[in-house]
Amino acid sequence: MDSSERWYAVDEFAASFKSKRVSEDSVRRWIKKGELRAFKFPKTTSRRPRVYDTYMISESERERFIRAHMTM
């Protein structure tokens, strides 16, 4: 894995599919089903103290996912 590789948050990953309509919910569903590999990080908010999980997806994983699931 290249250290200068691009990383996508869930919303960026969904928006990167310009020709297909991909929602953030679909991306999260693929992650939970194990179809899309992502790193999970805890994130805290400053406005209201709470911790929630955020996911990051690598460019190489994006390309692998496209080859495996989105080719016609």
N, CA and C atoms as a LAMMPS dump frame, in Angstrom:
ITEM: TIMESTEP
0
ITEM: NUMBER OF ATOMS
216
ITEM: BOX BOUNDS ff ff ff
-5.0000000000000000e+02 5.0000000000000000e+02
-5.0000000000000000e+02 5.0000000000000000e+02
-5.0000000000000000e+02 5.0000000000000000e+02
ITEM: ATOMS id mol type element x y z
1 1 1 N 0.851 -1.18 0
2 1 2 C 0 0 0
3 1 3 C 0.889 1.232 0
4 2 1 N 0.59 2.161 -0.844
5 2 2 C 1.351 3.398 -0.981
6 2 3 C 0.951 4.366 0.13
7 3 1 N 1.94 4.985 0.791
8 3 2 C 1.636 5.904 1.894
9 3 3 C 0.985 7.193 1.41
10 4 1 N 1.113 7.506 0.121
11 4 2 C 0.483 8.714 -0.411
12 4 3 C -0.88 8.412 -1.036
13 5 1 N -1.398 7.235 -0.753
14 5 2 C -2.677 6.811 -1.301
15 5 3 C -3.821 7.7 -0.795
16 6 1 N -4.775 7.962 -1.647
17 6 2 C -5.936 8.774 -1.278
18 6 3 C -6.869 7.954 -0.405
19 7 1 N -7.462 8.598 0.59
20 7 2 C -8.428 7.971 1.479
21 7 3 C -9.75 8.708 1.392
22 8 1 N -10.845 7.976 1.435
23 8 2 C -12.186 8.538 1.305
24 8 3 C -12.985 8.312 2.581
25 9 1 N -13.691 9.339 3.026
26 9 2 C -14.709 9.171 4.052
27 9 3 C -15.941 8.592 3.346
28 10 1 N -16.917 8.127 4.093
29 10 2 C -18.101 7.499 3.492
30 10 3 C -18.794 8.438 2.524
31 11 1 N -18.982 9.705 2.893
32 11 2 C -19.665 10.646 2.002
33 11 3 C -18.852 10.926 0.742
34 12 1 N -17.53 11.008 0.868
35 12 2 C -16.674 11.219 -0.306
36 12 3 C -16.687 9.998 -1.22
37 13 1 N -16.683 8.82 -0.62
38 13 2 C -16.716 7.585 -1.394
39 13 3 C -18.003 7.511 -2.21
40 14 1 N -19.127 7.802 -1.57
41 14 2 C -20.418 7.774 -2.275
42 14 3 C -20.444 8.81 -3.402
43 15 1 N -19.92 9.997 -3.14
44 15 2 C -19.932 11.073 -4.144
45 15 3 C -18.959 10.808 -5.292
46 16 1 N -18.003 9.906 -5.098
47 16 2 C -17.009 9.646 -6.147
48 16 3 C -17.584 8.865 -7.325
49 17 1 N -18.778 8.313 -7.16
50 17 2 C -19.439 7.588 -8.246
51 17 3 C -20.36 8.549 -8.978
52 18 1 N -19.814 9.273 -9.937
53 18 2 C -20.581 10.315 -10.619
54 18 3 C -21.666 9.744 -11.526
55 19 1 N -21.374 8.655 -12.242
56 19 2 C -22.34 8.131 -13.207
57 19 3 C -23.385 7.223 -12.557
58 20 1 N -23.124 6.731 -11.367
59 20 2 C -24.083 5.87 -10.674
60 20 3 C -24.515 6.574 -9.397
61 21 1 N -25.737 6.367 -9.018
62 21 2 C -26.237 6.964 -7.782
63 21 3 C -25.932 6.023 -6.627
64 22 1 N -24.985 6.416 -5.798
65 22 2 C -24.585 5.628 -4.637
66 22 3 C -24.825 6.471 -3.397
67 23 1 N -25.578 5.93 -2.451
68 23 2 C -25.875 6.684 -1.232
69 23 3 C -24.883 6.315 -0.126
70 24 1 N -24.799 7.174 0.859
71 24 2 C -23.95 6.903 2.017
72 24 3 C -24.449 5.671 2.759
73 25 1 N -25.762 5.481 2.798
74 25 2 C -26.328 4.295 3.453
75 25 3 C -25.872 3.01 2.75
76 26 1 N -25.802 3.046 1.425
77 26 2 C -25.333 1.874 0.675
78 26 3 C -23.884 1.567 1.023
79 27 1 N -23.061 2.604 1.11
80 27 2 C -21.647 2.411 1.44
81 27 3 C -21.522 1.786 2.827
82 28 1 N -22.261 2.302 3.803
83 28 2 C -22.21 1.74 5.157
84 28 3 C -22.715 0.297 5.175
85 29 1 N -23.733 -0.009 4.396
86 29 2 C -24.267 -1.37 4.306
87 29 3 C -23.208 -2.323 3.722
88 30 1 N -22.504 -1.887 2.663
89 30 2 C -21.448 -2.711 2.069
90 30 3 C -20.335 -2.981 3.072
91 31 1 N -20.001 -1.973 3.879
92 31 2 C -18.96 -2.148 4.898
93 31 3 C -19.416 -3.175 5.93
94 32 1 N -20.644 -3.04 6.422
95 32 2 C -21.153 -3.95 7.456
96 32 3 C -21.29 -5.376 6.944
97 33 1 N -21.606 -5.539 5.654
98 33 2 C -21.733 -6.871 5.06
99 33 3 C -20.373 -7.477 4.717
100 34 1 N -19.305 -6.676 4.787
101 34 2 C -17.972 -7.158 4.485
102 34 3 C -17.615 -7.102 3.01
103 35 1 N -18.46 -6.493 2.197
104 35 2 C -18.191 -6.376 0.765
105 35 3 C -17.187 -5.272 0.456
106 36 1 N -17.079 -4.313 1.357
107 36 2 C -16.174 -3.177 1.197
108 36 3 C -15.33 -3.085 2.463
109 37 1 N -14.008 -3.115 2.293
110 37 2 C -13.118 -3.035 3.447
111 37 3 C -12.855 -1.574 3.785
112 38 1 N -12.988 -1.267 5.064
113 38 2 C -12.768 0.101 5.526
114 38 3 C -12.146 0.064 6.913
115 39 1 N -11.417 1.11 7.226
116 39 2 C -10.86 1.258 8.563
117 39 3 C -11.843 2.054 9.398
118 40 1 N -12.089 1.565 10.613
119 40 2 C -13.033 2.226 11.504
120 40 3 C -12.249 2.982 12.571
121 41 1 N -12.584 4.249 12.731
122 41 2 C -11.929 5.097 13.719
123 41 3 C -12.977 5.696 14.638
124 42 1 N -12.688 5.78 15.921
125 42 2 C -13.6 6.512 16.802
126 42 3 C -13.401 8.013 16.597
127 43 1 N -14.468 8.741 16.611
128 43 2 C -14.405 10.186 16.431
129 43 3 C -15.264 10.827 17.513
130 44 1 N -14.775 11.913 18.07
131 44 2 C -15.543 12.61 19.102
132 44 3 C -15.997 13.956 18.569
133 45 1 N -17.101 14.408 19.063
134 45 2 C -17.606 15.721 18.673
135 45 3 C -17.303 16.709 19.782
136 46 1 N -17.08 17.932 19.411
137 46 2 C -16.77 18.945 20.42
138 46 3 C -18.038 19.625 20.933
139 47 1 N -19.035 19.717 20.093
140 47 2 C -20.267 20.41 20.487
141 47 3 C -21.042 19.622 21.537
142 48 1 N -21.199 18.364 21.288
143 48 2 C -21.901 17.495 22.239
144 48 3 C -21.008 16.287 22.468
145 49 1 N -20.41 16.168 23.634
146 49 2 C -19.421 15.108 23.85
147 49 3 C -20.016 13.706 23.661
148 50 1 N -19.625 13.072 22.587
149 50 2 C -19.993 11.687 22.336
150 50 3 C -18.999 11.101 21.349
151 51 1 N -18.926 9.812 21.324
152 51 2 C -18.01 9.115 20.439
153 51 3 C -18.836 8.311 19.436
154 52 1 N -18.464 8.394 18.179
155 52 2 C -19.105 7.571 17.163
156 52 3 C -18.038 7.086 16.197
157 53 1 N -18.384 6.07 15.424
158 53 2 C -17.429 5.49 14.488
159 53 3 C -17.487 6.189 13.144
160 54 1 N -16.327 6.403 12.574
161 54 2 C -16.225 6.927 11.216
162 54 3 C -15.373 5.943 10.418
163 55 1 N -15.649 5.823 9.148
164 55 2 C -14.948 4.867 8.288
165 55 3 C -14.145 5.606 7.232
166 56 1 N -12.989 5.028 6.888
167 56 2 C -12.152 5.543 5.812
168 56 3 C -11.852 4.392 4.867
169 57 1 N -11.959 4.673 3.55
170 57 2 C -11.757 3.667 2.517
171 57 3 C -10.601 4.112 1.634
172 58 1 N -9.669 3.216 1.369
173 58 2 C -8.498 3.562 0.561
174 58 3 C -8.846 3.557 -0.931
175 59 1 N -8.03 4.249 -1.704
176 59 2 C -8.202 4.296 -3.163
177 59 3 C -8.065 2.897 -3.77
178 60 1 N -7.095 2.121 -3.278
179 60 2 C -6.916 0.771 -3.819
180 60 3 C -8.125 -0.11 -3.517
181 61 1 N -8.737 0.068 -2.35
182 61 2 C -9.954 -0.684 -2.029
183 61 3 C -11.112 -0.228 -2.909
184 62 1 N -11.182 1.06 -3.2
185 62 2 C -12.221 1.58 -4.098
186 62 3 C -12.104 0.918 -5.469
187 63 1 N -10.886 0.866 -5.995
188 63 2 C -10.669 0.257 -7.307
189 63 3 C -11.003 -1.232 -7.286
190 64 1 N -10.618 -1.947 -6.214
191 64 2 C -10.942 -3.361 -6.087
192 64 3 C -12.452 -3.573 -6.046
193 65 1 N -13.137 -2.733 -5.274
194 65 2 C -14.597 -2.842 -5.144
195 65 3 C -15.289 -2.601 -6.476
196 66 1 N -14.838 -1.619 -7.219
197 66 2 C -15.42 -1.326 -8.533
198 66 3 C -15.237 -2.518 -9.47
199 67 1 N -14.034 -3.063 -9.511
200 67 2 C -13.783 -4.238 -10.382
201 67 3 C -14.656 -5.418 -9.993
202 68 1 N -14.836 -5.638 -8.693
203 68 2 C -15.564 -6.807 -8.222
204 68 3 C -17.078 -6.657 -8.285
205 69 1 N -17.596 -5.44 -8.093
206 69 2 C -19.042 -5.275 -7.91
207 69 3 C -19.746 -4.372 -8.907
208 70 1 N -19.034 -3.52 -9.588
209 70 2 C -19.731 -2.523 -10.389
210 70 3 C -19.426 -2.599 -11.875
211 71 1 N -18.867 -3.677 -12.328
212 71 2 C -18.629 -3.809 -13.759
213 71 3 C -19.851 -4.443 -14.407
214 72 1 N -20.077 -4.076 -15.631
215 72 2 C -21.254 -4.605 -16.336
216 72 3 C -20.839 -5.485 -17.466
